[in-house]
Amino acid sequence: MIPATLIERCARKEPKAQYELYKALYPLMMSICSRYERDKQEAAARMNQGFLKVLEGLDRIRPEVPFKAWVSRVMINTVIDEHRRTADRRAREVPQTGNGIEQGNDRNEYLREMEAEAFAKLLLRVPTVSRHVFNLFAIDGYSHAEIAELLSISTGTSKWHVSHARSILQKALAEMAVVPAETRTQHR
């Protein structure tokens, strides 16, 4: 819980309070940005951009919205905004036709039991656009219609990216299940 007095001091632009808020929010902000950015420096850059937006928007916080939920939304929007700015430079993936991917119960159970860091590393195998869409849908709870609007894509393309990400993740999980645990730790 972030004390209201700390937020008030940050709104008055007290540098010491801003640093305290940064330290308090760092784990939350970095975890969000790391889900979307493969490169740690890029994730840190998005986090810092988002934190500046948090500081600039402190006077617009609605009291009925929990502070950390608001910060999370700012961070997600920061990442999405950066994605939009760089979308022209990135090669767009062409959706291919195919059926939806069925999820096996044992794979889902294994995924639930994985450590967050291990899943984050696994998620880095997914191409950028598919990873962003998967994060928005599966982790952040956006609907396909919301994702389509945010990223200027169709809902069908959003669904394809989620399916594509799941397929990659399922293949990676299957590979991990086949390789004995001792072998995996030796290759790190």
Secondary structure by P-SEA (a helix, b strand, c coil): cccaaaaaaaaaccaaaaaaaaaaaaaaaaaaaaaccccaaaaaaaaaaaaaaaaaacccccccccaaaaaaaaaaaaaaaaaaaaccccbbbbbbbbcbbbbbaaaaaaaaaccaaaaaaaaccccaaaaaaaaacccccccaaaaaaaacccaaaaaaaaaaaaaaaaaaaaaaaaccaaaaaaac
